[in-house]
Amino acid sequence: MKKSTNQNQMIKNYLGYNRQHCAQTLSNQGIDSIEFGHWLAIPSQQLLLVFRHQQCVAVDGYQVAA
């Protein structure tokens, strides 16, 4: 339940912001992220921030493949 709450808060914190703002905010919080293509991955939360025209338009969860 706590993970879901954290994810909901992250969604609210990043939707609508540009890639640089999101990456800097994560860095300031000590959260590692990986930038690639139109995404910014947050491995510790298993989330992908999806960008269109440099603006975060969606936050999707993912599972780590074994």
Secondary structure as GFF3:
##gff-version 3
##sequence-region A 1 66
A	DSSP	alpha_helix	2	14	.	.	.	ID=ss1
A	DSSP	alpha_helix	19	28	.	.	.	ID=ss2
A	DSSP	beta_strand	34	36	.	.	.	ID=ss3
A	DSSP	beta_strand	39	42	.	.	.	ID=ss4
A	DSSP	three_ten_helix	43	45	.	.	.	ID=ss5
A	DSSP	beta_strand	47	52	.	.	.	ID=ss6
A	DSSP	beta_strand	55	61	.	.	.	ID=ss7
###
